[in-house]
């Protein structure tokens, strides 16, 4: 299902399309996308090239997500199309829609997945449990399987052009007067929004203590970036939760990501692996972070960062 908000397709839509294209090629099945609501012509063209069919369900007066309307429309489509897999973003919208839809059509639901596929005709998925401390592989039976997909799990780049056909679904979806969309209320903005930064300097347990964080922050400012961190730094109270990168924090896609003293646990890597350029500094040459970094420095960050700062100051002069 394509997700949109305030007239714009959201990134999770294209991430799901990329994964769906891979599964389609492997299984020999088609990729279908569903758009629900009013005034969606531009959005149809945004997704049409990347799937085999776009199912447009026009609903007068519904410009934003409304759970009951979406559920009624998807229930009808799924019964007619009999897909093997239904992908919905693990977002505020998806968490509202997916459980109700699964109950309505009596289908299995696997939520918050970061990888999934089919093996010998059986569906499998990886999802995290216990607040991201463990990963579980699950297998389910039944069709269709409804999956909510974690944002940032798949790259949206390199989508293949499939030249989709637009199919318009006419007829009433249903009236739900007891619940309707009123308006968007923006959450208070944090002091720093790390998800919008082009350069991020992120610190982990290897920073040693809160007294060393200003050194990393100085590097971030010198590069025109912002300071972020891994979960242990937040757990120790050295930086606020809004700065955390990872599965239990935020997913970021900066042009440059510098990881200082971060070992590279999966939970952290999942939140930054789509960065354009990843540079890691760690004393442990076997640290997992070097497996995803484009460039790595084996050394003490407290010795490396001052050298980097000195070089930056030289270049500015």
Secondary structure, 3 states (H helix, E strand, C coil): CCCEECCEECHHHHHHHHHHHHHHHHHCCCCEEEEEECCCHHHHHHHHCCCCEEEEEECCCCCCCCHHHHHHHHHHHHHHHCCCEEEEECCHHHHHHHHHHHHHHCCCEEEEEEEEEEECCEEEEEEEECCCCEEEEEEECCCCEEEEECCCCCCCCCCCCCCCEEEEECCCCCCCCCCCCCCCCCCCCCCCCHHHCCEEEEECHHHCCHHHHHHHHHHHHHCCCEEEECHHHHHCCCCCHHHEECCCCECCCCCEEEEECCCCCHHHHCCCCCCCEEEEEECCCCCHHHHCCCEEEECCHHHHHHHHHHHHHHHHC
